Amino acid sequence: MAEIESLLREKRVFKPSPEFVRQANWNKKTVREYRKLGEKPERFWARMAREHVSWFTPWKETLRFKWPNAKWFVGGKLNASFNCLDRHLEGPNAWRRNKAAIVFEGEPGDVRVLTYGQLHREVCRFANVLKNLGVRKGDRVAIYMPMIPELAIAMLACARIGAPHSIVFGGFSAEALRDRIHDAGAVAVVTADGGHRRGSTVKLKAAVDEALRAEAGSVRNVVVVRRTGDAVDMVPGRDHWWEDLMREASPVCPPAKLDAEHPLFILYTSGTTGKPKGILHTTGGYLTHVTTTAHAIFDLKDTDTYWCTADIGWITGHSYVIYGILANGATTLMYEGAPTHPGPDRFWDIIERHRVTVFYTAPTAIRTFIRLGEEHVRKHDLSSLRLLGTVGEPINPEAWMWYHRVVGGRRCPIVDTWWQTETGGIMISPIPAAVDTKPGSCTVPFPGIHAAVVDDEGEEVKPPDGGFLVITHPWPGMLRGIWGDPARYRETYWKRFRHKGYYFAGDGAHRDKQGYFWVMGRVDDVMNVSGHRIGTMEVESALVSHPAVAEAAVVGRPDEITGTAIVAFVTPALGFEAEAELVEELRRHVAHEIGPIARPAEIRFTDALPKTRSGKIMRRLLRDIAAGREVVGDTTTLEDLGVLARLREQEEE
């Protein structure tokens, strides 16, 4: 890993306000106690499972680990749907029956609110719909929907009857959907006629028809929600309208008592080449992990309106839009559309109108808002916010500072969270009342999580040297395998440090002298420039620290002399022109911030970067463009295909 330490020169430290500390769920004393307990992770997670999860049958053994396979809470029985719904309707929490569980806003502006009581009835009805269609415990159900309440209802209904769901992001192509349906062996598909996005409709039912046209495979039924009102083809005997089935369904459906290791869902990673990996998560460990971390890291209160902007088609939506949030009895906000439609202030308008208190979004979204200008934020009253969070990739220190200053009004702690689809829940993050924050650092592991930065031999490196980020002990939210492919599971996640028994996250990181982790991104994004290993994030951070840069993405391209040449794609900030003088100024700036070896060989200006609808920059496309290669792989998840077209035009020029 790189010896470059530019990010580690970050000296700014932020402490939570005394007011925030006084009301926090976990304070410094609590965290000290839990860290001590977490030295033996089984003891810590057993306590969390008892405190945060409702069980029908207690477990007999907290952890059974036979490398690389783990079982948590062996013998215990529970139900995720019960934990998210029923337990809020009885006993001391019965008052939550009339509390908002989901606040939904569609892109056209329609708003719906479902209380816990209403959500429970709808989930029970759809659970009975599934059973009436022949779906049984263990059957897989594919869900391909927009961000509407019926998506949450469908996934919780699956959990209620023990039918693992496989949610496919609504931006994926028909081909990608087909691959996932067939790999999971889904017996049913739940979809919608379409969804709203940037003023247009996304034709979801048509994509399902295309996916099933060549070979329906195991799919026997397709359930369709009316969302856009667009005309769709309905196949007799196979396709059913949601409302017709729900009208006849009973609102009573007892939750299945499921083993702690019963599969809860399969979520396919968004890889665009090769066979997608179906990440398998089970019920007891996953639910314990996400419910505990949501309670502690987001400091959830009954008075909160919490908004995570992720699509439920990604793991963030599974864990911190639905399961972890509803299990805590909080109110979760769902928004269907694009962050800048119909205007650049849509997010801030939503926060103001719904009085959002906890806001969790991606660094790429933050950098987009920086480029659009802070005046769009400042014209809205964001005084309801009390806590901010980031997820999806490392955040540049200057983007962190803008988020803190402009969105948080300098009063809101920021929880910068590191985790993955495979980890199930948050692994490294500040606990807001107990851990001081540093811009750009996800700080320290959650209690009960054992992480390290190691060298090629698996030996822990001394701060501030860089290395590979590994998890050294099993954790309850960990993936239980790749669906149908145990050999690939071992090869992908466990082979590199098999002699140590470590899980390899695929990310590189530094750890500073205070023990804080600084994640540098995927090791695939480390460039070897004249023998020096340089992380793309380090160069990106240097670029966005310049006032002329709103956003930057850095990739490497092959070079005969240096091995790899650094190519930067830069979106200028408002008021700055993409001129040759600025290119040279930015190259000097990077050299000053990091060192001459990190000076970009090429800087290309662009009005926008290619991003998925979840806000992640598709760097593989930029690598192809930088190298002059034809862009390959699935591009259907791009938020704006026009960005790719404009970059190609620049290349041709």
FENLINHU-V562877 format. One record per residue. N is the residue number from 0. RES is the residue in one small letter. SS is DSSP state (H for helix, E for strand, - for the rest). PSI is psi in whole degrees, 0 to 359 (none if undefined). Layout:
BEGIN
n->[N/N]
res->[RES/RES]
ss->[SS/SS]
psi->[PSI/PSI]
END
This chain:
BEGIN
n->[0/1/2/3/4/5/6/7/8/9/10/11/12/13/14/15/16/17/18/19/20/21/22/23/24/25/26/27/28/29/30/31/32/33/34/35/36/37/38/39/40/41/42/43/44/45/46/47/48/49/50/51/52/53/54/55/56/57/58/59/60/61/62/63/64/65/66/67/68/69/70/71/72/73/74/75/76/77/78/79/80/81/82/83/84/85/86/87/88/89/90/91/92/93/94/95/96/97/98/99/100/101/102/103/104/105/106/107/108/109/110/111/112/113/114/115/116/117/118/119/120/121/122/123/124/125/126/127/128/129/130/131/132/133/134/135/136/137/138/139/140/141/142/143/144/145/146/147/148/149/150/151/152/153/154/155/156/157/158/159/160/161/162/163/164/165/166/167/168/169/170/171/172/173/174/175/176/177/178/179/180/181/182/183/184/185/186/187/188/189/190/191/192/193/194/195/196/197/198/199/200/201/202/203/204/205/206/207/208/209/210/211/212/213/214/215/216/217/218/219/220/221/222/223/224/225/226/227/228/229/230/231/232/233/234/235/236/237/238/239/240/241/242/243/244/245/246/247/248/249/250/251/252/253/254/255/256/257/258/259/260/261/262/263/264/265/266/267/268/269/270/271/272/273/274/275/276/277/278/279/280/281/282/283/284/285/286/287/288/289/290/291/292/293/294/295/296/297/298/299/300/301/302/303/304/305/306/307/308/309/310/311/312/313/314/315/316/317/318/319/320/321/322/323/324/325/326/327/328/329/330/331/332/333/334/335/336/337/338/339/340/341/342/343/344/345/346/347/348/349/350/351/352/353/354/355/356/357/358/359/360/361/362/363/364/365/366/367/368/369/370/371/372/373/374/375/376/377/378/379/380/381/382/383/384/385/386/387/388/389/390/391/392/393/394/395/396/397/398/399/400/401/402/403/404/405/406/407/408/409/410/411/412/413/414/415/416/417/418/419/420/421/422/423/424/425/426/427/428/429/430/431/432/433/434/435/436/437/438/439/440/441/442/443/444/445/446/447/448/449/450/451/452/453/454/455/456/457/458/459/460/461/462/463/464/465/466/467/468/469/470/471/472/473/474/475/476/477/478/479/480/481/482/483/484/485/486/487/488/489/490/491/492/493/494/495/496/497/498/499/500/501/502/503/504/505/506/507/508/509/510/511/512/513/514/515/516/517/518/519/520/521/522/523/524/525/526/527/528/529/530/531/532/533/534/535/536/537/538/539/540/541/542/543/544/545/546/547/548/549/550/551/552/553/554/555/556/557/558/559/560/561/562/563/564/565/566/567/568/569/570/571/572/573/574/575/576/577/578/579/580/581/582/583/584/585/586/587/588/589/590/591/592/593/594/595/596/597/598/599/600/601/602/603/604/605/606/607/608/609/610/611/612/613/614/615/616/617/618/619/620/621/622/623/624/625/626/627/628/629/630/631/632/633/634/635/636/637/638/639/640/641/642/643/644/645/646/647/648/649/650/651/652]
res->[m/a/e/i/e/s/l/l/r/e/k/r/v/f/k/p/s/p/e/f/v/r/q/a/n/w/n/k/k/t/v/r/e/y/r/k/l/g/e/k/p/e/r/f/w/a/r/m/a/r/e/h/v/s/w/f/t/p/w/k/e/t/l/r/f/k/w/p/n/a/k/w/f/v/g/g/k/l/n/a/s/f/n/c/l/d/r/h/l/e/g/p/n/a/w/r/r/n/k/a/a/i/v/f/e/g/e/p/g/d/v/r/v/l/t/y/g/q/l/h/r/e/v/c/r/f/a/n/v/l/k/n/l/g/v/r/k/g/d/r/v/a/i/y/m/p/m/i/p/e/l/a/i/a/m/l/a/c/a/r/i/g/a/p/h/s/i/v/f/g/g/f/s/a/e/a/l/r/d/r/i/h/d/a/g/a/v/a/v/v/t/a/d/g/g/h/r/r/g/s/t/v/k/l/k/a/a/v/d/e/a/l/r/a/e/a/g/s/v/r/n/v/v/v/v/r/r/t/g/d/a/v/d/m/v/p/g/r/d/h/w/w/e/d/l/m/r/e/a/s/p/v/c/p/p/a/k/l/d/a/e/h/p/l/f/i/l/y/t/s/g/t/t/g/k/p/k/g/i/l/h/t/t/g/g/y/l/t/h/v/t/t/t/a/h/a/i/f/d/l/k/d/t/d/t/y/w/c/t/a/d/i/g/w/i/t/g/h/s/y/v/i/y/g/i/l/a/n/g/a/t/t/l/m/y/e/g/a/p/t/h/p/g/p/d/r/f/w/d/i/i/e/r/h/r/v/t/v/f/y/t/a/p/t/a/i/r/t/f/i/r/l/g/e/e/h/v/r/k/h/d/l/s/s/l/r/l/l/g/t/v/g/e/p/i/n/p/e/a/w/m/w/y/h/r/v/v/g/g/r/r/c/p/i/v/d/t/w/w/q/t/e/t/g/g/i/m/i/s/p/i/p/a/a/v/d/t/k/p/g/s/c/t/v/p/f/p/g/i/h/a/a/v/v/d/d/e/g/e/e/v/k/p/p/d/g/g/f/l/v/i/t/h/p/w/p/g/m/l/r/g/i/w/g/d/p/a/r/y/r/e/t/y/w/k/r/f/r/h/k/g/y/y/f/a/g/d/g/a/h/r/d/k/q/g/y/f/w/v/m/g/r/v/d/d/v/m/n/v/s/g/h/r/i/g/t/m/e/v/e/s/a/l/v/s/h/p/a/v/a/e/a/a/v/v/g/r/p/d/e/i/t/g/t/a/i/v/a/f/v/t/p/a/l/g/f/e/a/e/a/e/l/v/e/e/l/r/r/h/v/a/h/e/i/g/p/i/a/r/p/a/e/i/r/f/t/d/a/l/p/k/t/r/s/g/k/i/m/r/r/l/l/r/d/i/a/a/g/r/e/v/v/g/d/t/t/t/l/e/d/l/g/v/l/a/r/l/r/e/q/e/e/e]
ss->[-/-/-/-/-/-/H/H/H/-/-/-/-/E/-/-/-/H/H/H/H/H/H/-/-/-/-/H/H/H/H/H/H/H/H/H/H/-/-/-/H/H/H/H/H/H/H/H/H/H/H/H/-/-/-/-/E/-/-/-/E/E/E/E/E/E/-/-/E/E/E/E/E/E/-/-/E/E/-/H/H/H/H/H/-/H/H/H/-/-/H/H/H/H/H/H/H/H/-/E/E/E/E/E/E/-/-/-/-/-/E/E/E/E/E/H/H/H/H/H/H/H/H/H/H/H/H/H/H/H/H/H/-/-/-/-/-/-/-/-/E/E/E/E/-/-/-/-/H/H/H/H/H/H/H/H/H/H/H/H/H/-/-/-/E/E/E/-/-/-/-/-/-/H/H/H/H/H/H/H/H/H/H/H/-/-/-/E/E/E/E/E/-/-/E/E/E/-/-/E/E/E/-/H/H/H/H/H/H/H/H/H/H/-/-/-/-/-/-/-/E/E/E/E/E/-/-/-/-/-/-/-/-/-/-/-/-/-/E/E/E/H/H/H/H/H/H/H/-/-/-/-/-/-/-/-/-/E/E/-/-/-/E/E/E/E/E/E/-/-/-/-/-/-/-/-/-/E/E/E/E/E/-/H/H/H/H/H/H/H/H/H/H/H/H/H/H/-/-/-/-/-/-/-/E/E/E/E/-/-/-/-/-/-/H/H/H/H/H/H/H/H/H/H/H/H/-/-/-/-/E/E/E/E/E/-/-/-/-/-/-/-/-/-/-/H/H/H/H/H/H/H/H/H/-/-/-/E/E/E/E/-/H/H/H/H/H/H/H/H/H/H/-/-/H/H/H/H/-/-/-/-/-/-/-/-/E/E/E/E/-/-/-/-/-/-/H/H/H/H/H/H/H/H/H/H/H/-/-/-/-/-/E/E/E/E/-/E/-/-/-/-/-/-/-/-/-/E/-/-/-/-/-/-/-/-/E/-/-/-/-/-/E/-/E/-/-/-/-/-/E/E/E/E/-/-/-/-/-/E/-/-/-/-/-/E/E/E/E/E/E/-/-/-/-/-/-/-/-/-/E/E/-/-/-/H/H/H/H/H/H/H/H/-/-/-/-/-/-/-/-/-/E/E/E/E/E/E/E/E/E/-/-/-/-/-/E/E/E/E/E/E/H/H/H/E/E/E/E/-/-/E/E/E/E/H/H/H/H/H/H/H/H/H/-/-/-/-/E/E/E/E/E/E/E/E/E/E/E/-/-/-/E/E/E/E/E/E/E/E/E/E/-/-/-/-/-/-/-/H/H/H/H/H/H/H/H/H/H/H/H/H/H/-/-/H/H/H/-/-/-/E/E/E/E/-/-/-/-/-/E/E/-/-/-/-/E/-/H/H/H/H/H/H/H/H/-/-/-/-/-/-/-/-/-/-/-/E/-/-/H/H/H/H/H/H/H/H/H/H/H/H/-]
psi->[166/144/350/135/29/318/328/355/357/117/352/134/137/130/147/154/153/325/317/317/321/325/3/149/317/121/186/322/316/314/322/316/316/327/321/314/323/353/334/91/324/321/316/310/332/318/318/321/324/322/329/353/142/130/141/321/128/153/160/335/126/313/133/112/118/103/132/25/130/146/130/142/52/128/347/151/140/182/128/321/319/317/328/340/291/320/349/1/2/166/213/342/11/335/338/350/322/13/146/124/311/127/118/137/125/160/323/350/357/143/136/145/129/121/170/322/316/317/320/314/317/321/316/318/313/331/319/326/312/316/321/335/2/8/129/167/129/339/144/141/123/137/125/90/162/176/78/161/329/334/313/319/316/315/321/329/319/313/328/324/1/25/107/132/152/98/127/123/133/351/355/152/167/323/315/322/315/314/319/320/314/320/320/342/41/140/345/155/133/125/191/162/325/186/166/135/119/39/357/173/141/121/90/316/323/323/322/315/317/320/326/354/313/319/111/335/233/352/124/334/146/125/131/125/136/114/305/339/4/148/136/156/136/121/117/136/335/318/140/141/133/308/329/317/321/328/328/355/145/142/11/121/100/142/140/140/104/147/147/330/11/134/129/315/160/127/121/132/155/30/142/356/148/175/130/150/120/101/123/126/142/183/302/310/314/311/321/315/308/327/319/312/322/319/316/314/320/359/45/134/161/342/357/144/111/137/113/124/0/149/144/346/350/165/326/321/320/307/321/19/321/282/304/332/310/327/335/359/21/171/124/136/135/131/133/326/200/152/344/27/133/357/167/354/18/316/315/328/318/316/317/312/322/2/53/137/328/126/125/116/183/147/325/323/318/317/328/317/326/316/325/338/140/349/332/332/315/342/1/149/106/23/345/337/137/347/137/155/158/151/152/325/166/147/134/142/320/326/321/315/321/315/315/316/311/314/315/356/28/8/344/124/151/125/106/111/136/128/183/168/318/331/344/315/179/136/317/127/152/146/114/329/355/344/120/146/153/130/122/351/135/6/249/158/149/148/138/354/127/108/157/161/121/164/189/334/358/10/137/133/158/137/143/25/153/166/205/135/123/158/126/356/145/153/156/331/4/148/147/1/179/126/119/9/70/329/319/326/311/317/317/317/342/344/319/319/41/321/341/344/22/146/128/119/342/1/152/154/160/160/127/181/344/3/4/142/138/102/130/3/184/140/338/339/15/127/140/103/110/42/354/131/116/126/137/325/326/319/320/318/319/318/313/350/350/136/342/354/122/321/150/146/134/135/168/148/151/140/131/330/308/354/305/136/140/125/127/130/120/132/115/148/162/135/357/140/143/88/164/323/323/325/310/323/319/323/318/321/316/317/322/318/323/309/157/329/336/2/123/136/333/138/125/131/142/148/342/159/149/119/152/169/344/358/3/137/130/83/335/326/320/325/318/315/316/326/358/20/162/136/126/165/172/127/13/344/359/136/320/103/338/332/315/319/318/322/323/319/318/320/319/327/none]
END
